[in-house]
């Protein structure tokens, strides 16, 4: 029984990160920035990396980053369809979140 619970726990931990692989569903993309991200494989990858980093933060750090994350999303959204602007926004945010690890 203990081995079974350990195996189930390991499976849940391994698959939890996949739930947050992307910060939004491209099927429902409406904002210009979301459409631009969905149309660009590199930006989709950056969105997945940023989302993964955010959800891998400790609960304490994630709580501390909730406000900055909301502000970052608002600034990213201001980029509209400008893929260079979106790329720079993701690069900075990925670097910021990566500094926790």
Gaussian input, Z-matrix of N, CA and C with variables (Angstrom, degrees):
# hf/3-21g

backbone

0 1
 N
 C     1     B1
 C     2     B2     1     A1
 N     3     B3     2     A2     1     D1
 C     4     B4     3     A3     2     D2
 C     5     B5     4     A4     3     D3
 N     6     B6     5     A5     4     D4
 C     7     B7     6     A6     5     D5
 C     8     B8     7     A7     6     D6
 N     9     B9     8     A8     7     D7
 C    10    B10     9     A9     8     D8
 C    11    B11    10    A10     9     D9
 N    12    B12    11    A11    10    D10
 C    13    B13    12    A12    11    D11
 C    14    B14    13    A13    12    D12
 N    15    B15    14    A14    13    D13
 C    16    B16    15    A15    14    D14
 C    17    B17    16    A16    15    D15
 N    18    B18    17    A17    16    D16
 C    19    B19    18    A18    17    D17
 C    20    B20    19    A19    18    D18
 N    21    B21    20    A20    19    D19
 C    22    B22    21    A21    20    D20
 C    23    B23    22    A22    21    D21
 N    24    B24    23    A23    22    D22
 C    25    B25    24    A24    23    D23
 C    26    B26    25    A25    24    D24
 N    27    B27    26    A26    25    D25
 C    28    B28    27    A27    26    D26
 C    29    B29    28    A28    27    D27
 N    30    B30    29    A29    28    D28
 C    31    B31    30    A30    29    D29
 C    32    B32    31    A31    30    D30
 N    33    B33    32    A32    31    D31
 C    34    B34    33    A33    32    D32
 C    35    B35    34    A34    33    D33
 N    36    B36    35    A35    34    D34
 C    37    B37    36    A36    35    D35
 C    38    B38    37    A37    36    D36
 N    39    B39    38    A38    37    D37
 C    40    B40    39    A39    38    D38
 C    41    B41    40    A40    39    D39
 N    42    B42    41    A41    40    D40
 C    43    B43    42    A42    41    D41
 C    44    B44    43    A43    42    D42
 N    45    B45    44    A44    43    D43
 C    46    B46    45    A45    44    D44
 C    47    B47    46    A46    45    D45
 N    48    B48    47    A47    46    D46
 C    49    B49    48    A48    47    D47
 C    50    B50    49    A49    48    D48
 N    51    B51    50    A50    49    D49
 C    52    B52    51    A51    50    D50
 C    53    B53    52    A52    51    D51
 N    54    B54    53    A53    52    D52
 C    55    B55    54    A54    53    D53
 C    56    B56    55    A55    54    D54
 N    57    B57    56    A56    55    D55
 C    58    B58    57    A57    56    D56
 C    59    B59    58    A58    57    D57
 N    60    B60    59    A59    58    D58
 C    61    B61    60    A60    59    D59
 C    62    B62    61    A61    60    D60
 N    63    B63    62    A62    61    D61
 C    64    B64    63    A63    62    D62
 C    65    B65    64    A64    63    D63
 N    66    B66    65    A65    64    D64
 C    67    B67    66    A66    65    D65
 C    68    B68    67    A67    66    D66
 N    69    B69    68    A68    67    D67
 C    70    B70    69    A69    68    D68
 C    71    B71    70    A70    69    D69
 N    72    B72    71    A71    70    D70
 C    73    B73    72    A72    71    D71
 C    74    B74    73    A73    72    D72
 N    75    B75    74    A74    73    D73
 C    76    B76    75    A75    74    D74
 C    77    B77    76    A76    75    D75
 N    78    B78    77    A77    76    D76
 C    79    B79    78    A78    77    D77
 C    80    B80    79    A79    78    D78
 N    81    B81    80    A80    79    D79
 C    82    B82    81    A81    80    D80
 C    83    B83    82    A82    81    D81
 N    84    B84    83    A83    82    D82
 C    85    B85    84    A84    83    D83
 C    86    B86    85    A85    84    D84
 N    87    B87    86    A86    85    D85
 C    88    B88    87    A87    86    D86
 C    89    B89    88    A88    87    D87
 N    90    B90    89    A89    88    D88
 C    91    B91    90    A90    89    D89
 C    92    B92    91    A91    90    D90
 N    93    B93    92    A92    91    D91
 C    94    B94    93    A93    92    D92
 C    95    B95    94    A94    93    D93
 N    96    B96    95    A95    94    D94
 C    97    B97    96    A96    95    D95
 C    98    B98    97    A97    96    D96
 N    99    B99    98    A98    97    D97
 C   100   B100    99    A99    98    D98
 C   101   B101   100   A100    99    D99
 N   102   B102   101   A101   100   D100
 C   103   B103   102   A102   101   D101
 C   104   B104   103   A103   102   D102
 N   105   B105   104   A104   103   D103
 C   106   B106   105   A105   104   D104
 C   107   B107   106   A106   105   D105
 N   108   B108   107   A107   106   D106
 C   109   B109   108   A108   107   D107
 C   110   B110   109   A109   108   D108
 N   111   B111   110   A110   109   D109
 C   112   B112   111   A111   110   D110
 C   113   B113   112   A112   111   D111
 N   114   B114   113   A113   112   D112
 C   115   B115   114   A114   113   D113
 C   116   B116   115   A115   114   D114
 N   117   B117   116   A116   115   D115
 C   118   B118   117   A117   116   D116
 C   119   B119   118   A118   117   D117
 N   120   B120   119   A119   118   D118
 C   121   B121   120   A120   119   D119
 C   122   B122   121   A121   120   D120
 N   123   B123   122   A122   121   D121
 C   124   B124   123   A123   122   D122
 C   125   B125   124   A124   123   D123
 N   126   B126   125   A125   124   D124
 C   127   B127   126   A126   125   D125
 C   128   B128   127   A127   126   D126
 N   129   B129   128   A128   127   D127
 C   130   B130   129   A129   128   D128
 C   131   B131   130   A130   129   D129
 N   132   B132   131   A131   130   D130
 C   133   B133   132   A132   131   D131
 C   134   B134   133   A133   132   D132
 N   135   B135   134   A134   133   D133
 C   136   B136   135   A135   134   D134
 C   137   B137   136   A136   135   D135
 N   138   B138   137   A137   136   D136
 C   139   B139   138   A138   137   D137
 C   140   B140   139   A139   138   D138
 N   141   B141   140   A140   139   D139
 C   142   B142   141   A141   140   D140
 C   143   B143   142   A142   141   D141
 N   144   B144   143   A143   142   D142
 C   145   B145   144   A144   143   D143
 C   146   B146   145   A145   144   D144
 N   147   B147   146   A146   145   D145
 C   148   B148   147   A147   146   D146
 C   149   B149   148   A148   147   D147
 N   150   B150   149   A149   148   D148
 C   151   B151   150   A150   149   D149
 C   152   B152   151   A151   150   D150
 N   153   B153   152   A152   151   D151
 C   154   B154   153   A153   152   D152
 C   155   B155   154   A154   153   D153
 N   156   B156   155   A155   154   D154
 C   157   B157   156   A156   155   D155
 C   158   B158   157   A157   156   D156
 N   159   B159   158   A158   157   D157
 C   160   B160   159   A159   158   D158
 C   161   B161   160   A160   159   D159
 N   162   B162   161   A161   160   D160
 C   163   B163   162   A162   161   D161
 C   164   B164   163   A163   162   D162
 N   165   B165   164   A164   163   D163
 C   166   B166   165   A165   164   D164
 C   167   B167   166   A166   165   D165
 N   168   B168   167   A167   166   D166
 C   169   B169   168   A168   167   D167
 C   170   B170   169   A169   168   D168
 N   171   B171   170   A170   169   D169
 C   172   B172   171   A171   170   D170
 C   173   B173   172   A172   171   D171
 N   174   B174   173   A173   172   D172
 C   175   B175   174   A174   173   D173
 C   176   B176   175   A175   174   D174
 N   177   B177   176   A176   175   D175
 C   178   B178   177   A177   176   D176
 C   179   B179   178   A178   177   D177
 N   180   B180   179   A179   178   D178
 C   181   B181   180   A180   179   D179
 C   182   B182   181   A181   180   D180
 N   183   B183   182   A182   181   D181
 C   184   B184   183   A183   182   D182
 C   185   B185   184   A184   183   D183
 N   186   B186   185   A185   184   D184
 C   187   B187   186   A186   185   D185
 C   188   B188   187   A187   186   D186
 N   189   B189   188   A188   187   D187
 C   190   B190   189   A189   188   D188
 C   191   B191   190   A190   189   D189
 N   192   B192   191   A191   190   D190
 C   193   B193   192   A192   191   D191
 C   194   B194   193   A193   192   D192
 N   195   B195   194   A194   193   D193
 C   196   B196   195   A195   194   D194
 C   197   B197   196   A196   195   D195
 N   198   B198   197   A197   196   D196
 C   199   B199   198   A198   197   D197
 C   200   B200   199   A199   198   D198
 N   201   B201   200   A200   199   D199
 C   202   B202   201   A201   200   D200
 C   203   B203   202   A202   201   D201
 N   204   B204   203   A203   202   D202
 C   205   B205   204   A204   203   D203
 C   206   B206   205   A205   204   D204
 N   207   B207   206   A206   205   D205
 C   208   B208   207   A207   206   D206
 C   209   B209   208   A208   207   D207
 N   210   B210   209   A209   208   D208
 C   211   B211   210   A210   209   D209
 C   212   B212   211   A211   210   D210
 N   213   B213   212   A212   211   D211
 C   214   B214   213   A213   212   D212
 C   215   B215   214   A214   213   D213
 N   216   B216   215   A215   214   D214
 C   217   B217   216   A216   215   D215
 C   218   B218   217   A217   216   D216
 N   219   B219   218   A218   217   D217
 C   220   B220   219   A219   218   D218
 C   221   B221   220   A220   219   D219
 N   222   B222   221   A221   220   D220
 C   223   B223   222   A222   221   D221
 C   224   B224   223   A223   222   D222
 N   225   B225   224   A224   223   D223
 C   226   B226   225   A225   224   D224
 C   227   B227   226   A226   225   D225
 N   228   B228   227   A227   226   D226
 C   229   B229   228   A228   227   D227
 C   230   B230   229   A229   228   D228
 N   231   B231   230   A230   229   D229
 C   232   B232   231   A231   230   D230
 C   233   B233   232   A232   231   D231
 N   234   B234   233   A233   232   D232
 C   235   B235   234   A234   233   D233
 C   236   B236   235   A235   234   D234
 N   237   B237   236   A236   235   D235
 C   238   B238   237   A237   236   D236
 C   239   B239   238   A238   237   D237
 N   240   B240   239   A239   238   D238
 C   241   B241   240   A240   239   D239
 C   242   B242   241   A241   240   D240
 N   243   B243   242   A242   241   D241
 C   244   B244   243   A243   242   D242
 C   245   B245   244   A244   243   D243
 N   246   B246   245   A245   244   D244
 C   247   B247   246   A246   245   D245
 C   248   B248   247   A247   246   D246
 N   249   B249   248   A248   247   D247
 C   250   B250   249   A249   248   D248
 C   251   B251   250   A250   249   D249
 N   252   B252   251   A251   250   D250
 C   253   B253   252   A252   251   D251
 C   254   B254   253   A253   252   D252
 N   255   B255   254   A254   253   D253
 C   256   B256   255   A255   254   D254
 C   257   B257   256   A256   255   D255
 N   258   B258   257   A257   256   D256
 C   259   B259   258   A258   257   D257
 C   260   B260   259   A259   258   D258
 N   261   B261   260   A260   259   D259
 C   262   B262   261   A261   260   D260
 C   263   B263   262   A262   261   D261
 N   264   B264   263   A263   262   D262
 C   265   B265   264   A264   263   D263
 C   266   B266   265   A265   264   D264
 N   267   B267   266   A266   265   D265
 C   268   B268   267   A267   266   D266
 C   269   B269   268   A268   267   D267
 N   270   B270   269   A269   268   D268
 C   271   B271   270   A270   269   D269
 C   272   B272   271   A271   270   D270
 N   273   B273   272   A272   271   D271
 C   274   B274   273   A273   272   D272
 C   275   B275   274   A274   273   D273
 N   276   B276   275   A275   274   D274
 C   277   B277   276   A276   275   D275
 C   278   B278   277   A277   276   D276
 N   279   B279   278   A278   277   D277
 C   280   B280   279   A279   278   D278
 C   281   B281   280   A280   279   D279
 N   282   B282   281   A281   280   D280
 C   283   B283   282   A282   281   D281
 C   284   B284   283   A283   282   D282
 N   285   B285   284   A284   283   D283
 C   286   B286   285   A285   284   D284
 C   287   B287   286   A286   285   D285
 N   288   B288   287   A287   286   D286
 C   289   B289   288   A288   287   D287
 C   290   B290   289   A289   288   D288
 N   291   B291   290   A290   289   D289
 C   292   B292   291   A291   290   D290
 C   293   B293   292   A292   291   D291
 N   294   B294   293   A293   292   D292
 C   295   B295   294   A294   293   D293
 C   296   B296   295   A295   294   D294
 N   297   B297   296   A296   295   D295
 C   298   B298   297   A297   296   D296
 C   299   B299   298   A298   297   D297
 N   300   B300   299   A299   298   D298
 C   301   B301   300   A300   299   D299
 C   302   B302   301   A301   300   D300

   B1=1.4496
   B2=1.5257
   B3=1.3285
   B4=1.4586
   B5=1.5194
   B6=1.3264
   B7=1.4672
   B8=1.5237
   B9=1.3135
   B10=1.4632
   B11=1.5297
   B12=1.3290
   B13=1.4634
   B14=1.5249
   B15=1.3172
   B16=1.4578
   B17=1.5240
   B18=1.3202
   B19=1.4672
   B20=1.5279
   B21=1.3204
   B22=1.4662
   B23=1.5274
   B24=1.3129
   B25=1.4664
   B26=1.5209
   B27=1.3198
   B28=1.4665
   B29=1.5215
   B30=1.3200
   B31=1.4696
   B32=1.5278
   B33=1.3186
   B34=1.4644
   B35=1.5201
   B36=1.3155
   B37=1.4618
   B38=1.5200
   B39=1.3202
   B40=1.4670
   B41=1.5169
   B42=1.3115
   B43=1.4627
   B44=1.5183
   B45=1.3148
   B46=1.4553
   B47=1.5166
   B48=1.3195
   B49=1.4563
   B50=1.5066
   B51=1.3079
   B52=1.4569
   B53=1.5221
   B54=1.3120
   B55=1.4528
   B56=1.5208
   B57=1.3172
   B58=1.4569
   B59=1.5207
   B60=1.3115
   B61=1.4563
   B62=1.5188
   B63=1.3103
   B64=1.4584
   B65=1.5173
   B66=1.3286
   B67=1.4633
   B68=1.5263
   B69=1.3326
   B70=1.4593
   B71=1.5193
   B72=1.3219
   B73=1.4576
   B74=1.5276
   B75=1.3288
   B76=1.4639
   B77=1.5286
   B78=1.2909
   B79=1.4644
   B80=1.5331
   B81=1.3290
   B82=1.4630
   B83=1.5275
   B84=1.3258
   B85=1.4664
   B86=1.5261
   B87=1.3199
   B88=1.4645
   B89=1.5253
   B90=1.3180
   B91=1.4615
   B92=1.5241
   B93=1.3292
   B94=1.4694
   B95=1.5285
   B96=1.3377
   B97=1.4628
   B98=1.5307
   B99=1.3253
   B100=1.4632
   B101=1.5244
   B102=1.3230
   B103=1.4646
   B104=1.5266
   B105=1.3374
   B106=1.4680
   B107=1.5245
   B108=1.3294
   B109=1.4684
   B110=1.5270
   B111=1.3057
   B112=1.4628
   B113=1.5234
   B114=1.3206
   B115=1.4645
   B116=1.5225
   B117=1.3257
   B118=1.4654
   B119=1.5304
   B120=1.3349
   B121=1.4696
   B122=1.5298
   B123=1.3266
   B124=1.4658
   B125=1.5287
   B126=1.3140
   B127=1.4646
   B128=1.5260
   B129=1.3366
   B130=1.4796
   B131=1.5229
   B132=1.3374
   B133=1.4584
   B134=1.5288
   B135=1.3250
   B136=1.4663
   B137=1.5241
   B138=1.3215
   B139=1.4589
   B140=1.5286
   B141=1.3156
   B142=1.4695
   B143=1.5192
   B144=1.3434
   B145=1.4702
   B146=1.5205
   B147=1.3331
   B148=1.4569
   B149=1.5253
   B150=1.3128
   B151=1.4568
   B152=1.5264
   B153=1.3310
   B154=1.4614
   B155=1.5289
   B156=1.3313
   B157=1.4651
   B158=1.5255
   B159=1.3178
   B160=1.4605
   B161=1.5252
   B162=1.3221
   B163=1.4626
   B164=1.5263
   B165=1.3325
   B166=1.4636
   B167=1.5257
   B168=1.3333
   B169=1.4613
   B170=1.5216
   B171=1.3145
   B172=1.4608
   B173=1.5297
   B174=1.3218
   B175=1.4711
   B176=1.5353
   B177=1.3138
   B178=1.4670
   B179=1.5265
   B180=1.3456
   B181=1.4628
   B182=1.5259
   B183=1.3287
   B184=1.4661
   B185=1.5261
   B186=1.3418
   B187=1.4677
   B188=1.5216
   B189=1.3335
   B190=1.4582
   B191=1.5155
   B192=1.3205
   B193=1.4665
   B194=1.5237
   B195=1.3231
   B196=1.4729
   B197=1.5277
   B198=1.3219
   B199=1.4654
   B200=1.5207
   B201=1.3479
   B202=1.4640
   B203=1.5311
   B204=1.3335
   B205=1.4667
   B206=1.5294
   B207=1.3238
   B208=1.4737
   B209=1.5308
   B210=1.3355
   B211=1.4716
   B212=1.5202
   B213=1.3381
   B214=1.4640
   B215=1.5331
   B216=1.3212
   B217=1.4702
   B218=1.5267
   B219=1.3353
   B220=1.4670
   B221=1.5294
   B222=1.3455
   B223=1.4753
   B224=1.5236
   B225=1.3338
   B226=1.4653
   B227=1.5234
   B228=1.3185
   B229=1.4609
   B230=1.5233
   B231=1.3322
   B232=1.4669
   B233=1.5256
   B234=1.3236
   B235=1.4665
   B236=1.5265
   B237=1.3189
   B238=1.4629
   B239=1.5213
   B240=1.3306
   B241=1.4691
   B242=1.5310
   B243=1.3328
   B244=1.4633
   B245=1.5327
   B246=1.3176
   B247=1.4709
   B248=1.5246
   B249=1.3345
   B250=1.4729
   B251=1.5248
   B252=1.3115
   B253=1.4629
   B254=1.5343
   B255=1.3236
   B256=1.4682
   B257=1.5233
   B258=1.3361
   B259=1.4633
   B260=1.5303
   B261=1.3412
   B262=1.4696
   B263=1.5272
   B264=1.3303
   B265=1.4660
   B266=1.5309
   B267=1.3250
   B268=1.4696
   B269=1.5200
   B270=1.3178
   B271=1.4640
   B272=1.5262
   B273=1.3341
   B274=1.4695
   B275=1.5281
   B276=1.3300
   B277=1.4697
   B278=1.5243
   B279=1.3096
   B280=1.4678
   B281=1.5221
   B282=1.3333
   B283=1.4688
   B284=1.5258
   B285=1.3378
   B286=1.4672
   B287=1.5252
   B288=1.3223
   B289=1.4660
   B290=1.5208
   B291=1.3234
   B292=1.4597
   B293=1.5171
   B294=1.3266
   B295=1.4688
   B296=1.5297
   B297=1.3283
   B298=1.4633
   B299=1.5286
   B300=1.3287
   B301=1.4652
   B302=1.4910
   A1=110.65
   A2=116.98
   A3=120.70
   A4=110.94
   A5=117.00
   A6=120.25
   A7=110.60
   A8=116.47
   A9=120.35
   A10=110.41
   A11=117.37
   A12=120.56
   A13=111.19
   A14=116.84
   A15=121.06
   A16=110.53
   A17=116.60
   A18=120.66
   A19=110.96
   A20=116.98
   A21=120.55
   A22=110.16
   A23=117.19
   A24=120.88
   A25=111.23
   A26=116.88
   A27=120.86
   A28=110.61
   A29=116.83
   A30=120.55
   A31=110.77
   A32=117.14
   A33=120.81
   A34=110.39
   A35=117.63
   A36=120.74
   A37=111.89
   A38=117.37
   A39=120.64
   A40=111.42
   A41=118.30
   A42=120.27
   A43=113.25
   A44=118.79
   A45=120.61
   A46=111.68
   A47=118.38
   A48=121.14
   A49=112.54
   A50=118.58
   A51=121.72
   A52=112.11
   A53=116.91
   A54=119.96
   A55=110.42
   A56=116.47
   A57=121.18
   A58=111.19
   A59=117.34
   A60=120.38
   A61=112.13
   A62=118.75
   A63=121.26
   A64=107.58
   A65=116.64
   A66=119.13
   A67=113.13
   A68=117.88
   A69=121.10
   A70=108.42
   A71=116.25
   A72=122.14
   A73=109.10
   A74=117.20
   A75=121.27
   A76=112.60
   A77=117.42
   A78=120.26
   A79=110.94
   A80=115.98
   A81=120.76
   A82=112.48
   A83=117.61
   A84=121.58
   A85=110.03
   A86=115.76
   A87=121.01
   A88=111.36
   A89=116.98
   A90=120.41
   A91=109.97
   A92=117.43
   A93=119.84
   A94=112.80
   A95=117.03
   A96=120.01
   A97=110.71
   A98=117.57
   A99=120.81
   A100=110.89
   A101=116.85
   A102=120.62
   A103=109.67
   A104=116.71
   A105=120.69
   A106=110.87
   A107=117.38
   A108=121.34
   A109=109.86
   A110=117.08
   A111=120.85
   A112=112.34
   A113=117.49
   A114=121.18
   A115=113.21
   A116=117.84
   A117=121.59
   A118=109.90
   A119=118.19
   A120=120.61
   A121=113.27
   A122=117.82
   A123=120.07
   A124=110.75
   A125=117.17
   A126=120.07
   A127=111.38
   A128=117.20
   A129=119.93
   A130=110.05
   A131=116.13
   A132=120.61
   A133=110.54
   A134=116.71
   A135=119.73
   A136=110.86
   A137=117.23
   A138=120.68
   A139=110.29
   A140=116.37
   A141=120.32
   A142=111.20
   A143=116.95
   A144=120.18
   A145=111.13
   A146=116.85
   A147=120.21
   A148=110.30
   A149=117.18
   A150=121.30
   A151=111.24
   A152=115.99
   A153=120.71
   A154=110.56
   A155=116.84
   A156=120.04
   A157=110.76
   A158=116.85
   A159=120.18
   A160=110.74
   A161=117.44
   A162=120.07
   A163=113.37
   A164=117.58
   A165=120.52
   A166=112.07
   A167=117.53
   A168=120.26
   A169=109.61
   A170=115.94
   A171=118.98
   A172=107.90
   A173=117.62
   A174=119.15
   A175=112.35
   A176=117.00
   A177=120.93
   A178=110.81
   A179=116.35
   A180=120.37
   A181=111.47
   A182=116.88
   A183=120.33
   A184=110.62
   A185=116.52
   A186=119.55
   A187=110.46
   A188=116.19
   A189=120.54
   A190=113.17
   A191=117.05
   A192=121.99
   A193=113.15
   A194=118.19
   A195=120.02
   A196=111.54
   A197=117.60
   A198=120.99
   A199=111.80
   A200=117.79
   A201=119.12
   A202=112.88
   A203=117.54
   A204=120.40
   A205=110.55
   A206=116.66
   A207=119.83
   A208=110.78
   A209=116.96
   A210=120.27
   A211=110.48
   A212=116.48
   A213=119.99
   A214=109.98
   A215=117.61
   A216=120.95
   A217=110.06
   A218=117.65
   A219=120.49
   A220=110.55
   A221=117.38
   A222=120.52
   A223=110.81
   A224=116.83
   A225=119.97
   A226=109.96
   A227=117.06
   A228=120.88
   A229=112.00
   A230=116.90
   A231=120.71
   A232=111.83
   A233=118.00
   A234=121.44
   A235=111.91
   A236=117.75
   A237=120.13
   A238=111.09
   A239=116.70
   A240=122.16
   A241=112.93
   A242=118.41
   A243=122.43
   A244=110.72
   A245=116.56
   A246=120.49
   A247=112.20
   A248=119.06
   A249=120.17
   A250=110.77
   A251=116.48
   A252=121.66
   A253=110.34
   A254=116.39
   A255=121.19
   A256=109.93
   A257=116.86
   A258=121.41
   A259=110.04
   A260=116.67
   A261=120.04
   A262=110.94
   A263=117.21
   A264=120.71
   A265=110.71
   A266=116.77
   A267=119.91
   A268=111.48
   A269=117.11
   A270=120.30
   A271=109.97
   A272=116.94
   A273=120.63
   A274=111.09
   A275=117.22
   A276=119.65
   A277=111.19
   A278=117.47
   A279=120.59
   A280=109.92
   A281=117.13
   A282=120.35
   A283=111.16
   A284=116.90
   A285=120.40
   A286=111.05
   A287=116.73
   A288=119.85
   A289=111.23
   A290=117.32
   A291=121.25
   A292=113.07
   A293=117.17
   A294=120.11
   A295=112.08
   A296=117.96
   A297=121.12
   A298=112.07
   A299=117.44
   A300=119.72
   A301=112.63
   D1=-41.78
   D2=179.99
   D3=-62.96
   D4=-41.37
   D5=178.49
   D6=-63.33
   D7=-39.71
   D8=178.91
   D9=-61.93
   D10=-46.84
   D11=179.54
   D12=-63.53
   D13=-38.33
   D14=177.44
   D15=-63.86
   D16=-42.88
   D17=179.25
   D18=-64.84
   D19=-42.79
   D20=178.68
   D21=-64.43
   D22=-42.95
   D23=178.78
   D24=-61.45
   D25=-43.54
   D26=178.77
   D27=-62.55
   D28=-42.20
   D29=178.95
   D30=-62.04
   D31=-44.84
   D32=-179.82
   D33=-62.32
   D34=-43.74
   D35=179.24
   D36=-63.85
   D37=-38.55
   D38=-178.97
   D39=-70.97
   D40=-33.23
   D41=-175.25
   D42=-93.52
   D43=-13.35
   D44=-177.96
   D45=-61.84
   D46=-39.53
   D47=-179.80
   D48=-61.00
   D49=-31.82
   D50=-178.69
   D51=-67.54
   D52=-25.01
   D53=179.57
   D54=-63.12
   D55=-34.10
   D56=-176.81
   D57=-104.75
   D58=31.82
   D59=-175.82
   D60=-65.85
   D61=-30.23
   D62=178.11
   D63=-134.01
   D64=147.48
   D65=-174.27
   D66=-77.97
   D67=-13.88
   D68=177.31
   D69=-155.51
   D70=164.74
   D71=-178.02
   D72=-94.22
   D73=119.76
   D74=-178.44
   D75=-60.73
   D76=-24.21
   D77=178.62
   D78=-61.47
   D79=-28.03
   D80=-177.38
   D81=-110.39
   D82=15.85
   D83=-179.02
   D84=-62.62
   D85=125.04
   D86=179.70
   D87=-124.72
   D88=-39.62
   D89=-179.37
   D90=-67.35
   D91=146.92
   D92=177.93
   D93=-52.87
   D94=-41.49
   D95=-179.08
   D96=-64.53
   D97=-38.70
   D98=179.14
   D99=-66.49
   D100=-41.91
   D101=178.22
   D102=-62.26
   D103=-44.38
   D104=179.49
   D105=-60.78
   D106=-42.12
   D107=179.47
   D108=-64.62
   D109=-44.42
   D110=-177.76
   D111=-65.87
   D112=-28.64
   D113=-179.15
   D114=-84.25
   D115=-9.63
   D116=-175.01
   D117=-119.84
   D118=112.42
   D119=-177.58
   D120=-57.90
   D121=-36.74
   D122=-179.77
   D123=-67.46
   D124=-41.60
   D125=177.90
   D126=-68.14
   D127=-36.79
   D128=175.67
   D129=-60.91
   D130=-42.30
   D131=178.84
   D132=-63.80
   D133=-42.84
   D134=179.14
   D135=-64.31
   D136=-39.12
   D137=177.73
   D138=-62.13
   D139=-41.96
   D140=178.25
   D141=-64.14
   D142=-43.56
   D143=179.35
   D144=-62.92
   D145=-45.14
   D146=-179.40
   D147=-62.67
   D148=-45.11
   D149=179.91
   D150=-61.75
   D151=-43.88
   D152=179.10
   D153=-61.10
   D154=-45.40
   D155=178.95
   D156=-60.39
   D157=-44.12
   D158=-178.87
   D159=-60.22
   D160=-45.78
   D161=-176.97
   D162=-78.32
   D163=-11.90
   D164=174.93
   D165=-87.74
   D166=-7.82
   D167=175.81
   D168=-62.99
   D169=153.56
   D170=173.89
   D171=-63.65
   D172=155.35
   D173=178.79
   D174=-54.09
   D175=-38.36
   D176=179.15
   D177=-63.01
   D178=-48.99
   D179=-179.83
   D180=-66.52
   D181=-38.25
   D182=179.19
   D183=-62.82
   D184=-41.40
   D185=176.54
   D186=-60.80
   D187=-41.73
   D188=179.29
   D189=-67.38
   D190=-26.76
   D191=-178.73
   D192=-94.10
   D193=-2.69
   D194=-176.92
   D195=-61.08
   D196=-47.27
   D197=178.67
   D198=-63.92
   D199=-51.41
   D200=176.58
   D201=-57.83
   D202=-34.63
   D203=179.04
   D204=-65.78
   D205=-43.17
   D206=177.97
   D207=-62.71
   D208=-42.38
   D209=178.63
   D210=-65.48
   D211=-39.72
   D212=178.82
   D213=-62.71
   D214=-43.76
   D215=179.48
   D216=-60.12
   D217=-42.26
   D218=179.05
   D219=-61.88
   D220=-42.89
   D221=178.24
   D222=-66.93
   D223=-40.95
   D224=177.37
   D225=-61.12
   D226=-42.49
   D227=-179.70
   D228=-62.34
   D229=-28.88
   D230=177.29
   D231=-64.87
   D232=-16.81
   D233=179.44
   D234=-69.11
   D235=-21.11
   D236=-178.29
   D237=58.77
   D238=-130.11
   D239=-179.16
   D240=-87.00
   D241=-0.14
   D242=-174.66
   D243=-73.16
   D244=98.98
   D245=-174.63
   D246=-65.95
   D247=-31.85
   D248=177.07
   D249=-64.70
   D250=-42.97
   D251=177.63
   D252=-62.42
   D253=-44.50
   D254=179.78
   D255=-62.68
   D256=-44.19
   D257=179.91
   D258=-58.84
   D259=-48.17
   D260=-179.20
   D261=-61.96
   D262=-39.76
   D263=179.15
   D264=-62.29
   D265=-45.54
   D266=178.89
   D267=-65.66
   D268=-41.39
   D269=-179.04
   D270=-58.71
   D271=-46.54
   D272=179.50
   D273=-63.68
   D274=-44.54
   D275=-176.73
   D276=-68.69
   D277=-39.36
   D278=177.03
   D279=-61.89
   D280=-41.80
   D281=177.53
   D282=-63.63
   D283=-42.52
   D284=179.24
   D285=-62.08
   D286=-49.92
   D287=-178.61
   D288=-67.61
   D289=-35.26
   D290=179.07
   D291=-64.24
   D292=-22.99
   D293=-179.35
   D294=-67.83
   D295=-14.74
   D296=177.41
   D297=-75.48
   D298=-16.29
   D299=-172.00
   D300=-107.15

